[in-house]
Amino acid sequence: MRMTYDASVDAAYIYVIDHIGAGAVRETHPCEPGGGKGVFNLDFDESGRLLRIEVLGARSILPAEVLNKAEWPSTHAVLGDKR
C-alpha cells in the first residue's frame, strides 16, 4: 500500500495495490464526509475489490503528518513546491 499527494490540486491517492493497469477501475463510488470537507472516491475493479481511494480536498480531511509522509509527483521538484 502506498500514498501519493498532489498539492497543486490538493488530492491524495491511497493505493491498496501498487499498480493499477489501464482500464482496471470498473466502478467509482463517491463518499462525502459530513461538514462539506472534501470527497472520497472509492475505485473498485470488476470483482468488486477496492483498488484506490482518491481524497479530494485532502488538506481539510487528512492530518498534515499523513500528507507529509506521502510521495509527491515528479512535478514537485520542477515546480519548486515545498512541503
PDB file of N, CA, C and O in Angstrom, chain B, residues numbered from 101:
ATOM      1  N   MET B 101       0.852  -1.158   0.000  1.00  0.00           N
ATOM      2  CA  MET B 101       0.000   0.000   0.000  1.00  0.00           C
ATOM      3  C   MET B 101       0.908   1.235   0.000  1.00  0.00           C
ATOM      4  O   MET B 101       1.960   1.254   0.639  1.00  0.00           O
ATOM      5  N   ARG B 102       0.472   2.260  -0.733  1.00  0.00           N
ATOM      6  CA  ARG B 102       1.243   3.493  -0.768  1.00  0.00           C
ATOM      7  C   ARG B 102       0.300   4.669  -0.956  1.00  0.00           C
ATOM      8  O   ARG B 102      -0.867   4.498  -1.308  1.00  0.00           O
ATOM      9  N   MET B 103       0.821   5.864  -0.717  1.00  0.00           N
ATOM     10  CA  MET B 103       0.005   7.061  -0.872  1.00  0.00           C
ATOM     11  C   MET B 103       0.806   8.128  -1.592  1.00  0.00           C
ATOM     12  O   MET B 103       1.992   8.320  -1.326  1.00  0.00           O
ATOM     13  N   THR B 104       0.142   8.824  -2.511  1.00  0.00           N
ATOM     14  CA  THR B 104       0.741   9.969  -3.175  1.00  0.00           C
ATOM     15  C   THR B 104      -0.103  11.198  -2.864  1.00  0.00           C
ATOM     16  O   THR B 104      -1.276  11.091  -2.508  1.00  0.00           O
ATOM     17  N   TYR B 105       0.519  12.368  -3.004  1.00  0.00           N
ATOM     18  CA  TYR B 105      -0.202  13.620  -2.767  1.00  0.00           C
ATOM     19  C   TYR B 105       0.220  14.632  -3.818  1.00  0.00           C
ATOM     20  O   TYR B 105       1.411  14.846  -4.044  1.00  0.00           O
ATOM     21  N   ASP B 106      -0.760  15.253  -4.458  1.00  0.00           N
ATOM     22  CA  ASP B 106      -0.519  16.290  -5.458  1.00  0.00           C
ATOM     23  C   ASP B 106      -1.049  17.604  -4.897  1.00  0.00           C
ATOM     24  O   ASP B 106      -2.253  17.858  -4.927  1.00  0.00           O
ATOM     25  N   ALA B 107      -0.146  18.435  -4.385  1.00  0.00           N
ATOM     26  CA  ALA B 107      -0.533  19.696  -3.747  1.00  0.00           C
ATOM     27  C   ALA B 107      -1.164  20.667  -4.730  1.00  0.00           C
ATOM     28  O   ALA B 107      -1.959  21.517  -4.328  1.00  0.00           O
ATOM     29  N   SER B 108      -0.825  20.561  -6.015  1.00  0.00           N
ATOM     30  CA  SER B 108      -1.370  21.505  -6.996  1.00  0.00           C
ATOM     31  C   SER B 108      -2.881  21.377  -7.142  1.00  0.00           C
ATOM     32  O   SER B 108      -3.547  22.331  -7.544  1.00  0.00           O
ATOM     33  N   VAL B 109      -3.428  20.208  -6.821  1.00  0.00           N
ATOM     34  CA  VAL B 109      -4.882  20.002  -6.879  1.00  0.00           C
ATOM     35  C   VAL B 109      -5.440  19.542  -5.528  1.00  0.00           C
ATOM     36  O   VAL B 109      -6.619  19.205  -5.423  1.00  0.00           O
ATOM     37  N   ASP B 110      -4.587  19.530  -4.493  1.00  0.00           N
ATOM     38  CA  ASP B 110      -4.963  19.111  -3.139  1.00  0.00           C
ATOM     39  C   ASP B 110      -5.670  17.756  -3.145  1.00  0.00           C
ATOM     40  O   ASP B 110      -6.752  17.598  -2.579  1.00  0.00           O
ATOM     41  N   ALA B 111      -5.032  16.785  -3.801  1.00  0.00           N
ATOM     42  CA  ALA B 111      -5.605  15.443  -3.910  1.00  0.00           C
ATOM     43  C   ALA B 111      -4.587  14.398  -3.453  1.00  0.00           C
ATOM     44  O   ALA B 111      -3.424  14.421  -3.855  1.00  0.00           O
ATOM     45  N   ALA B 112      -5.051  13.491  -2.608  1.00  0.00           N
ATOM     46  CA  ALA B 112      -4.233  12.362  -2.173  1.00  0.00           C
ATOM     47  C   ALA B 112      -4.803  11.095  -2.796  1.00  0.00           C
ATOM     48  O   ALA B 112      -6.009  10.985  -3.019  1.00  0.00           O
ATOM     49  N   TYR B 113      -3.927  10.150  -3.070  1.00  0.00           N
ATOM     50  CA  TYR B 113      -4.325   8.880  -3.667  1.00  0.00           C
ATOM     51  C   TYR B 113      -3.735   7.767  -2.816  1.00  0.00           C
ATOM     52  O   TYR B 113      -2.517   7.633  -2.703  1.00  0.00           O
ATOM     53  N   ILE B 114      -4.605   6.979  -2.227  1.00  0.00           N
ATOM     54  CA  ILE B 114      -4.179   5.860  -1.392  1.00  0.00           C
ATOM     55  C   ILE B 114      -4.378   4.588  -2.216  1.00  0.00           C
ATOM     56  O   ILE B 114      -5.506   4.188  -2.504  1.00  0.00           O
ATOM     57  N   TYR B 115      -3.267   3.966  -2.588  1.00  0.00           N
ATOM     58  CA  TYR B 115      -3.290   2.775  -3.442  1.00  0.00           C
ATOM     59  C   TYR B 115      -3.265   1.528  -2.572  1.00  0.00           C
ATOM     60  O   TYR B 115      -2.328   1.319  -1.801  1.00  0.00           O
ATOM     61  N   VAL B 116      -4.290   0.708  -2.696  1.00  0.00           N
ATOM     62  CA  VAL B 116      -4.343  -0.555  -1.974  1.00  0.00           C
ATOM     63  C   VAL B 116      -3.400  -1.555  -2.635  1.00  0.00           C
ATOM     64  O   VAL B 116      -2.804  -2.394  -1.960  1.00  0.00           O
ATOM     65  N   ILE B 117      -3.267  -1.463  -3.960  1.00  0.00           N
ATOM     66  CA  ILE B 117      -2.286  -2.256  -4.699  1.00  0.00           C
ATOM     67  C   ILE B 117      -1.311  -1.282  -5.353  1.00  0.00           C
ATOM     68  O   ILE B 117      -1.661  -0.128  -5.600  1.00  0.00           O
ATOM     69  N   ASP B 118      -0.098  -1.734  -5.632  1.00  0.00           N
ATOM     70  CA  ASP B 118       0.932  -0.831  -6.140  1.00  0.00           C
ATOM     71  C   ASP B 118       0.689  -0.328  -7.551  1.00  0.00           C
ATOM     72  O   ASP B 118       0.981   0.829  -7.853  1.00  0.00           O
ATOM     73  N   HIS B 119       0.163  -1.173  -8.412  1.00  0.00           N
ATOM     74  CA  HIS B 119      -0.033  -0.758  -9.807  1.00  0.00           C
ATOM     75  C   HIS B 119      -1.464  -1.051 -10.237  1.00  0.00           C
ATOM     76  O   HIS B 119      -1.968  -2.161 -10.064  1.00  0.00           O
ATOM     77  N   ILE B 120      -2.103  -0.036 -10.798  1.00  0.00           N
ATOM     78  CA  ILE B 120      -3.454  -0.202 -11.331  1.00  0.00           C
ATOM     79  C   ILE B 120      -3.350  -0.045 -12.840  1.00  0.00           C
ATOM     80  O   ILE B 120      -3.062   1.044 -13.337  1.00  0.00           O
ATOM     81  N   GLY B 121      -3.579  -1.118 -13.561  1.00  0.00           N
ATOM     82  CA  GLY B 121      -3.466  -1.100 -15.013  1.00  0.00           C
ATOM     83  C   GLY B 121      -4.560  -0.273 -15.671  1.00  0.00           C
ATOM     84  O   GLY B 121      -5.603  -0.001 -15.078  1.00  0.00           O
ATOM     85  N   ALA B 122      -4.297   0.117 -16.902  1.00  0.00           N
ATOM     86  CA  ALA B 122      -5.281   0.876 -17.674  1.00  0.00           C
ATOM     87  C   ALA B 122      -6.574   0.074 -17.781  1.00  0.00           C
ATOM     88  O   ALA B 122      -6.550  -1.103 -18.140  1.00  0.00           O
ATOM     89  N   GLY B 123      -7.683   0.701 -17.474  1.00  0.00           N
ATOM     90  CA  GLY B 123      -8.981   0.050 -17.571  1.00  0.00           C
ATOM     91  C   GLY B 123      -9.347  -0.839 -16.398  1.00  0.00           C
ATOM     92  O   GLY B 123     -10.403  -1.472 -16.411  1.00  0.00           O
ATOM     93  N   ALA B 124      -8.488  -0.900 -15.374  1.00  0.00           N
ATOM     94  CA  ALA B 124      -8.752  -1.786 -14.235  1.00  0.00           C
ATOM     95  C   ALA B 124      -9.893  -1.287 -13.353  1.00  0.00           C
ATOM     96  O   ALA B 124     -10.605  -2.084 -12.742  1.00  0.00           O
ATOM     97  N   VAL B 125     -10.065   0.031 -13.287  1.00  0.00           N
ATOM     98  CA  VAL B 125     -11.138   0.585 -12.452  1.00  0.00           C
ATOM     99  C   VAL B 125     -12.453   0.449 -13.207  1.00  0.00           C
ATOM    100  O   VAL B 125     -12.625   1.009 -14.290  1.00  0.00           O
ATOM    101  N   ARG B 126     -13.384  -0.308 -12.614  1.00  0.00           N
ATOM    102  CA  ARG B 126     -14.691  -0.535 -13.245  1.00  0.00           C
ATOM    103  C   ARG B 126     -15.788   0.322 -12.633  1.00  0.00           C
ATOM    104  O   ARG B 126     -16.758   0.668 -13.306  1.00  0.00           O
ATOM    105  N   GLU B 127     -15.638   0.665 -11.360  1.00  0.00           N
ATOM    106  CA  GLU B 127     -16.650   1.478 -10.677  1.00  0.00           C
ATOM    107  C   GLU B 127     -15.970   2.437  -9.722  1.00  0.00           C
ATOM    108  O   GLU B 127     -14.972   2.099  -9.086  1.00  0.00           O
ATOM    109  N   THR B 128     -16.517   3.627  -9.629  1.00  0.00           N
ATOM    110  CA  THR B 128     -16.069   4.616  -8.651  1.00  0.00           C
ATOM    111  C   THR B 128     -17.278   5.055  -7.841  1.00  0.00           C
ATOM    112  O   THR B 128     -18.308   5.439  -8.394  1.00  0.00           O
ATOM    113  N   HIS B 129     -17.137   4.992  -6.519  1.00  0.00           N
ATOM    114  CA  HIS B 129     -18.218   5.395  -5.622  1.00  0.00           C
ATOM    115  C   HIS B 129     -17.764   6.607  -4.814  1.00  0.00           C
ATOM    116  O   HIS B 129     -16.833   6.496  -4.017  1.00  0.00           O
ATOM    117  N   PRO B 130     -18.407   7.767  -5.004  1.00  0.00           N
ATOM    118  CA  PRO B 130     -18.055   8.943  -4.207  1.00  0.00           C
ATOM    119  C   PRO B 130     -18.646   8.851  -2.807  1.00  0.00           C
ATOM    120  O   PRO B 130     -19.713   8.271  -2.602  1.00  0.00           O
ATOM    121  N   CYS B 131     -17.951   9.421  -1.871  1.00  0.00           N
ATOM    122  CA  CYS B 131     -18.397   9.467  -0.479  1.00  0.00           C
ATOM    123  C   CYS B 131     -18.026  10.840   0.063  1.00  0.00           C
ATOM    124  O   CYS B 131     -16.855  11.220   0.052  1.00  0.00           O
ATOM    125  N   GLU B 132     -19.019  11.583   0.537  1.00  0.00           N
ATOM    126  CA  GLU B 132     -18.765  12.918   1.069  1.00  0.00           C
ATOM    127  C   GLU B 132     -18.933  12.900   2.582  1.00  0.00           C
ATOM    128  O   GLU B 132     -20.030  12.661   3.087  1.00  0.00           O
ATOM    129  N   PRO B 133     -17.835  13.153   3.312  1.00  0.00           N
ATOM    130  CA  PRO B 133     -17.954  13.189   4.768  1.00  0.00           C
ATOM    131  C   PRO B 133     -18.770  14.399   5.211  1.00  0.00           C
ATOM    132  O   PRO B 133     -18.882  15.375   4.469  1.00  0.00           O
ATOM    133  N   GLY B 134     -19.326  14.343   6.388  1.00  0.00           N
ATOM    134  CA  GLY B 134     -20.111  15.452   6.918  1.00  0.00           C
ATOM    135  C   GLY B 134     -19.287  16.725   7.029  1.00  0.00           C
ATOM    136  O   GLY B 134     -18.064  16.676   7.161  1.00  0.00           O
ATOM    137  N   GLY B 135     -19.955  17.840   6.976  1.00  0.00           N
ATOM    138  CA  GLY B 135     -19.273  19.120   7.115  1.00  0.00           C
ATOM    139  C   GLY B 135     -18.784  19.708   5.815  1.00  0.00           C
ATOM    140  O   GLY B 135     -18.169  20.775   5.816  1.00  0.00           O
ATOM    141  N   GLY B 136     -19.042  19.035   4.696  1.00  0.00           N
ATOM    142  CA  GLY B 136     -18.646  19.572   3.397  1.00  0.00           C
ATOM    143  C   GLY B 136     -17.149  19.669   3.179  1.00  0.00           C
ATOM    144  O   GLY B 136     -16.690  20.500   2.395  1.00  0.00           O
ATOM    145  N   LYS B 137     -16.383  18.831   3.860  1.00  0.00           N
ATOM    146  CA  LYS B 137     -14.928  18.854   3.710  1.00  0.00           C
ATOM    147  C   LYS B 137     -14.485  17.769   2.748  1.00  0.00           C
ATOM    148  O   LYS B 137     -14.329  16.614   3.146  1.00  0.00           O
ATOM    149  N   GLY B 138     -14.282  18.117   1.506  1.00  0.00           N
ATOM    150  CA  GLY B 138     -13.718  17.186   0.549  1.00  0.00           C
ATOM    151  C   GLY B 138     -14.609  16.026   0.164  1.00  0.00           C
ATOM    152  O   GLY B 138     -15.769  15.932   0.565  1.00  0.00           O
ATOM    153  N   VAL B 139     -14.017  15.141  -0.635  1.00  0.00           N
ATOM    154  CA  VAL B 139     -14.721  13.975  -1.171  1.00  0.00           C
ATOM    155  C   VAL B 139     -13.753  12.798  -1.224  1.00  0.00           C
ATOM    156  O   VAL B 139     -12.580  12.962  -1.559  1.00  0.00           O
ATOM    157  N   PHE B 140     -14.253  11.615  -0.891  1.00  0.00           N
ATOM    158  CA  PHE B 140     -13.520  10.373  -1.106  1.00  0.00           C
ATOM    159  C   PHE B 140     -14.131   9.691  -2.320  1.00  0.00           C
ATOM    160  O   PHE B 140     -15.353   9.568  -2.405  1.00  0.00           O
ATOM    161  N   ASN B 141     -13.309   9.248  -3.254  1.00  0.00           N
ATOM    162  CA  ASN B 141     -13.769   8.430  -4.372  1.00  0.00           C
ATOM    163  C   ASN B 141     -13.141   7.053  -4.206  1.00  0.00           C
ATOM    164  O   ASN B 141     -11.917   6.921  -4.173  1.00  0.00           O
ATOM    165  N   LEU B 142     -13.975   6.038  -4.102  1.00  0.00           N
ATOM    166  CA  LEU B 142     -13.506   4.666  -3.925  1.00  0.00           C
ATOM    167  C   LEU B 142     -13.534   3.965  -5.275  1.00  0.00           C
ATOM    168  O   LEU B 142     -14.593   3.847  -5.892  1.00  0.00           O
ATOM    169  N   ASP B 143     -12.383   3.500  -5.736  1.00  0.00           N
ATOM    170  CA  ASP B 143     -12.266   2.832  -7.036  1.00  0.00           C
ATOM    171  C   ASP B 143     -12.196   1.321  -6.849  1.00  0.00           C
ATOM    172  O   ASP B 143     -11.387   0.813  -6.073  1.00  0.00           O
ATOM    173  N   PHE B 144     -13.064   0.608  -7.579  1.00  0.00           N
ATOM    174  CA  PHE B 144     -13.157  -0.850  -7.488  1.00  0.00           C
ATOM    175  C   PHE B 144     -12.888  -1.500  -8.839  1.00  0.00           C
ATOM    176  O   PHE B 144     -13.146  -0.902  -9.884  1.00  0.00           O
ATOM    177  N   ASP B 145     -12.362  -2.739  -8.814  1.00  0.00           N
ATOM    178  CA  ASP B 145     -12.161  -3.488 -10.054  1.00  0.00           C
ATOM    179  C   ASP B 145     -13.431  -4.270 -10.396  1.00  0.00           C
ATOM    180  O   ASP B 145     -14.443  -4.146  -9.707  1.00  0.00           O
ATOM    181  N   GLU B 146     -13.378  -5.066 -11.451  1.00  0.00           N
ATOM    182  CA  GLU B 146     -14.565  -5.796 -11.916  1.00  0.00           C
ATOM    183  C   GLU B 146     -15.050  -6.852 -10.925  1.00  0.00           C
ATOM    184  O   GLU B 146     -16.199  -7.289 -11.001  1.00  0.00           O
ATOM    185  N   SER B 147     -14.184  -7.267  -9.996  1.00  0.00           N
ATOM    186  CA  SER B 147     -14.573  -8.247  -8.976  1.00  0.00           C
ATOM    187  C   SER B 147     -15.059  -7.586  -7.693  1.00  0.00           C
ATOM    188  O   SER B 147     -15.371  -8.267  -6.716  1.00  0.00           O
ATOM    189  N   GLY B 148     -15.123  -6.255  -7.699  1.00  0.00           N
ATOM    190  CA  GLY B 148     -15.578  -5.537  -6.520  1.00  0.00           C
ATOM    191  C   GLY B 148     -14.510  -5.299  -5.472  1.00  0.00           C
ATOM    192  O   GLY B 148     -14.819  -4.919  -4.343  1.00  0.00           O
ATOM    193  N   ARG B 149     -13.244  -5.521  -5.842  1.00  0.00           N
ATOM    194  CA  ARG B 149     -12.141  -5.295  -4.901  1.00  0.00           C
ATOM    195  C   ARG B 149     -11.713  -3.835  -4.937  1.00  0.00           C
ATOM    196  O   ARG B 149     -11.614  -3.233  -6.007  1.00  0.00           O
ATOM    197  N   LEU B 150     -11.463  -3.275  -3.770  1.00  0.00           N
ATOM    198  CA  LEU B 150     -11.009  -1.893  -3.664  1.00  0.00           C
ATOM    199  C   LEU B 150      -9.583  -1.778  -4.180  1.00  0.00           C
ATOM    200  O   LEU B 150      -8.699  -2.520  -3.753  1.00  0.00           O
ATOM    201  N   LEU B 151      -9.363  -0.841  -5.106  1.00  0.00           N
ATOM    202  CA  LEU B 151      -8.042  -0.618  -5.676  1.00  0.00           C
ATOM    203  C   LEU B 151      -7.378   0.640  -5.129  1.00  0.00           C
ATOM    204  O   LEU B 151      -6.180   0.656  -4.844  1.00  0.00           O
ATOM    205  N   ARG B 152      -8.193   1.708  -4.986  1.00  0.00           N
ATOM    206  CA  ARG B 152      -7.609   3.007  -4.653  1.00  0.00           C
ATOM    207  C   ARG B 152      -8.672   3.884  -3.996  1.00  0.00           C
ATOM    208  O   ARG B 152      -9.867   3.747  -4.256  1.00  0.00           O
ATOM    209  N   ILE B 153      -8.207   4.779  -3.149  1.00  0.00           N
ATOM    210  CA  ILE B 153      -9.062   5.799  -2.553  1.00  0.00           C
ATOM    211  C   ILE B 153      -8.494   7.149  -2.970  1.00  0.00           C
ATOM    212  O   ILE B 153      -7.344   7.467  -2.665  1.00  0.00           O
ATOM    213  N   GLU B 154      -9.288   7.925  -3.654  1.00  0.00           N
ATOM    214  CA  GLU B 154      -8.893   9.283  -4.040  1.00  0.00           C
ATOM    215  C   GLU B 154      -9.498  10.234  -3.007  1.00  0.00           C
ATOM    216  O   GLU B 154     -10.689  10.155  -2.708  1.00  0.00           O
ATOM    217  N   VAL B 155      -8.683  11.123  -2.469  1.00  0.00           N
ATOM    218  CA  VAL B 155      -9.146  12.064  -1.456  1.00  0.00           C
ATOM    219  C   VAL B 155      -9.015  13.475  -2.022  1.00  0.00           C
ATOM    220  O   VAL B 155      -7.909  14.002  -2.134  1.00  0.00           O
ATOM    221  N   LEU B 156     -10.137  14.081  -2.376  1.00  0.00           N
ATOM    222  CA  LEU B 156     -10.146  15.444  -2.894  1.00  0.00           C
ATOM    223  C   LEU B 156     -10.373  16.399  -1.731  1.00  0.00           C
ATOM    224  O   LEU B 156     -11.224  16.154  -0.876  1.00  0.00           O
ATOM    225  N   GLY B 157      -9.613  17.487  -1.700  1.00  0.00           N
ATOM    226  CA  GLY B 157      -9.656  18.373  -0.538  1.00  0.00           C
ATOM    227  C   GLY B 157      -8.884  17.749   0.611  1.00  0.00           C
ATOM    228  O   GLY B 157      -9.279  17.854   1.772  1.00  0.00           O
ATOM    229  N   ALA B 158      -7.775  17.097   0.273  1.00  0.00           N
ATOM    230  CA  ALA B 158      -7.013  16.294   1.232  1.00  0.00           C
ATOM    231  C   ALA B 158      -6.546  17.085   2.450  1.00  0.00           C
ATOM    232  O   ALA B 158      -6.546  16.555   3.560  1.00  0.00           O
ATOM    233  N   ARG B 159      -6.151  18.340   2.263  1.00  0.00           N
ATOM    234  CA  ARG B 159      -5.657  19.130   3.404  1.00  0.00           C
ATOM    235  C   ARG B 159      -6.720  19.329   4.479  1.00  0.00           C
ATOM    236  O   ARG B 159      -6.389  19.475   5.656  1.00  0.00           O
ATOM    237  N   SER B 160      -7.993  19.335   4.088  1.00  0.00           N
ATOM    238  CA  SER B 160      -9.050  19.544   5.078  1.00  0.00           C
ATOM    239  C   SER B 160      -9.526  18.238   5.714  1.00  0.00           C
ATOM    240  O   SER B 160     -10.288  18.264   6.680  1.00  0.00           O
ATOM    241  N   ILE B 161      -9.083  17.099   5.182  1.00  0.00           N
ATOM    242  CA  ILE B 161      -9.548  15.804   5.686  1.00  0.00           C
ATOM    243  C   ILE B 161      -8.439  15.014   6.383  1.00  0.00           C
ATOM    244  O   ILE B 161      -8.661  14.427   7.441  1.00  0.00           O
ATOM    245  N   LEU B 162      -7.253  15.004   5.787  1.00  0.00           N
ATOM    246  CA  LEU B 162      -6.163  14.176   6.309  1.00  0.00           C
ATOM    247  C   LEU B 162      -5.224  14.996   7.190  1.00  0.00           C
ATOM    248  O   LEU B 162      -4.978  16.167   6.903  1.00  0.00           O
ATOM    249  N   PRO B 163      -4.700  14.402   8.248  1.00  0.00           N
ATOM    250  CA  PRO B 163      -3.735  15.107   9.098  1.00  0.00           C
ATOM    251  C   PRO B 163      -2.469  15.465   8.315  1.00  0.00           C
ATOM    252  O   PRO B 163      -2.056  14.726   7.422  1.00  0.00           O
ATOM    253  N   ALA B 164      -1.863  16.591   8.653  1.00  0.00           N
ATOM    254  CA  ALA B 164      -0.655  17.059   7.964  1.00  0.00           C
ATOM    255  C   ALA B 164       0.458  16.017   8.009  1.00  0.00           C
ATOM    256  O   ALA B 164       1.188  15.852   7.031  1.00  0.00           O
ATOM    257  N   GLU B 165       0.597  15.311   9.136  1.00  0.00           N
ATOM    258  CA  GLU B 165       1.678  14.324   9.235  1.00  0.00           C
ATOM    259  C   GLU B 165       1.484  13.174   8.247  1.00  0.00           C
ATOM    260  O   GLU B 165       2.461  12.565   7.812  1.00  0.00           O
ATOM    261  N   VAL B 166       0.255  12.876   7.895  1.00  0.00           N
ATOM    262  CA  VAL B 166      -0.020  11.844   6.891  1.00  0.00           C
ATOM    263  C   VAL B 166       0.383  12.353   5.507  1.00  0.00           C
ATOM    264  O   VAL B 166       1.048  11.642   4.754  1.00  0.00           O
ATOM    265  N   LEU B 167      -0.016  13.573   5.171  1.00  0.00           N
ATOM    266  CA  LEU B 167       0.337  14.141   3.866  1.00  0.00           C
ATOM    267  C   LEU B 167       1.844  14.309   3.721  1.00  0.00           C
ATOM    268  O   LEU B 167       2.381  14.126   2.629  1.00  0.00           O
ATOM    269  N   ASN B 168       2.530  14.652   4.803  1.00  0.00           N
ATOM    270  CA  ASN B 168       3.981  14.832   4.742  1.00  0.00           C
ATOM    271  C   ASN B 168       4.721  13.531   4.468  1.00  0.00           C
ATOM    272  O   ASN B 168       5.853  13.561   3.987  1.00  0.00           O
ATOM    273  N   LYS B 169       4.111  12.394   4.763  1.00  0.00           N
ATOM    274  CA  LYS B 169       4.736  11.094   4.501  1.00  0.00           C
ATOM    275  C   LYS B 169       4.431  10.567   3.101  1.00  0.00           C
ATOM    276  O   LYS B 169       5.029   9.582   2.666  1.00  0.00           O
ATOM    277  N   ALA B 170       3.512  11.210   2.399  1.00  0.00           N
ATOM    278  CA  ALA B 170       3.103  10.745   1.070  1.00  0.00           C
ATOM    279  C   ALA B 170       4.176  11.034   0.030  1.00  0.00           C
ATOM    280  O   ALA B 170       4.983  11.950   0.190  1.00  0.00           O
ATOM    281  N   GLU B 171       4.175  10.241  -1.039  1.00  0.00           N
ATOM    282  CA  GLU B 171       5.031  10.515  -2.195  1.00  0.00           C
ATOM    283  C   GLU B 171       4.448  11.715  -2.933  1.00  0.00           C
ATOM    284  O   GLU B 171       3.230  11.885  -2.991  1.00  0.00           O
ATOM    285  N   TRP B 172       5.308  12.533  -3.486  1.00  0.00           N
ATOM    286  CA  TRP B 172       4.861  13.672  -4.285  1.00  0.00           C
ATOM    287  C   TRP B 172       5.146  13.356  -5.746  1.00  0.00           C
ATOM    288  O   TRP B 172       6.098  12.636  -6.047  1.00  0.00           O
ATOM    289  N   PRO B 173       4.333  13.887  -6.660  1.00  0.00           N
ATOM    290  CA  PRO B 173       4.597  13.644  -8.085  1.00  0.00           C
ATOM    291  C   PRO B 173       5.921  14.273  -8.493  1.00  0.00           C
ATOM    292  O   PRO B 173       6.437  15.148  -7.799  1.00  0.00           O
ATOM    293  N   SER B 174       6.466  13.830  -9.611  1.00  0.00           N
ATOM    294  CA  SER B 174       7.762  14.336 -10.068  1.00  0.00           C
ATOM    295  C   SER B 174       7.737  15.831 -10.338  1.00  0.00           C
ATOM    296  O   SER B 174       8.792  16.466 -10.323  1.00  0.00           O
ATOM    297  N   THR B 175       6.565  16.419 -10.585  1.00  0.00           N
ATOM    298  CA  THR B 175       6.485  17.862 -10.827  1.00  0.00           C
ATOM    299  C   THR B 175       6.793  18.648  -9.563  1.00  0.00           C
ATOM    300  O   THR B 175       7.032  19.853  -9.638  1.00  0.00           O
ATOM    301  N   HIS B 176       6.795  17.998  -8.404  1.00  0.00           N
ATOM    302  CA  HIS B 176       7.088  18.664  -7.134  1.00  0.00           C
ATOM    303  C   HIS B 176       8.419  19.409  -7.221  1.00  0.00           C
ATOM    304  O   HIS B 176       8.489  20.593  -6.892  1.00  0.00           O
ATOM    305  N   ALA B 177       9.466  18.728  -7.657  1.00  0.00           N
ATOM    306  CA  ALA B 177      10.784  19.350  -7.735  1.00  0.00           C
ATOM    307  C   ALA B 177      10.844  20.394  -8.839  1.00  0.00           C
ATOM    308  O   ALA B 177      11.493  21.428  -8.683  1.00  0.00           O
ATOM    309  N   VAL B 178      10.178  20.131  -9.943  1.00  0.00           N
ATOM    310  CA  VAL B 178      10.217  21.040 -11.084  1.00  0.00           C
ATOM    311  C   VAL B 178       9.531  22.359 -10.760  1.00  0.00           C
ATOM    312  O   VAL B 178      10.017  23.426 -11.136  1.00  0.00           O
ATOM    313  N   LEU B 179       8.401  22.288 -10.061  1.00  0.00           N
ATOM    314  CA  LEU B 179       7.638  23.493  -9.751  1.00  0.00           C
ATOM    315  C   LEU B 179       8.183  24.228  -8.535  1.00  0.00           C
ATOM    316  O   LEU B 179       7.774  25.356  -8.260  1.00  0.00           O
ATOM    317  N   GLY B 180       9.088  23.611  -7.814  1.00  0.00           N
ATOM    318  CA  GLY B 180       9.653  24.246  -6.640  1.00  0.00           C
ATOM    319  C   GLY B 180       8.717  24.264  -5.451  1.00  0.00           C
ATOM    320  O   GLY B 180       8.905  25.060  -4.530  1.00  0.00           O
ATOM    321  N   ASP B 181       7.710  23.399  -5.451  1.00  0.00           N
ATOM    322  CA  ASP B 181       6.799  23.326  -4.314  1.00  0.00           C
ATOM    323  C   ASP B 181       7.569  22.858  -3.091  1.00  0.00           C
ATOM    324  O   ASP B 181       8.520  22.084  -3.198  1.00  0.00           O
ATOM    325  N   LYS B 182       7.153  23.329  -1.945  1.00  0.00           N
ATOM    326  CA  LYS B 182       7.775  22.897  -0.700  1.00  0.00           C
ATOM    327  C   LYS B 182       6.726  22.277   0.182  1.00  0.00           C
ATOM    328  O   LYS B 182       5.587  22.740   0.237  1.00  0.00           O
ATOM    329  N   ARG B 183       7.110  21.236   0.866  1.00  0.00           N
ATOM    330  CA  ARG B 183       6.184  20.585   1.800  1.00  0.00           C
ATOM    331  C   ARG B 183       6.066  21.417   3.049  1.00  0.00           C
ATOM    332  O   ARG B 183       5.335  21.050   3.968  1.00  0.00           O
TER     333      ARG B 183
END
